[in-house]
Amino acid sequence: MTNETTSKLWSAVKLELSCEFMKPNFRDKLRNKLLTIKQTSEYAGYVGKFRKSNCIVQVDSMTAMKLSLFRFF
């Protein structure tokens, strides 16, 4: 069984490993994907994809807010 602390620690380890071994243009491709992501199914799936991508690319908070707001209009 895992608890919340273990889960967060494992997520941090996975992020560090992926940053260490990913291709040099990975962040650019992911940033472009983040800027063009569209909601095609349920809201929870969209938010999950957005948060995962934003965690890796780390778009500033104002841009992230604008992206998440304007996708619904």
Sequence and secondary structure as in RCSB ss.txt:
>XXXX:A:sequence
MTNETTSKLWSAVKLELSCEFMKPNFRDKLRNKLLTIKQTSEYAGYVGKFRKSNCIVQVDSMTAMKLSLFRFF
>XXXX:A:secstr
   HHHHHHHHHHHHHHHHHHS TTHHHHHHHHHHH    S HHHHHHHHHHHHHHH   HHHHHHHHHHTT 
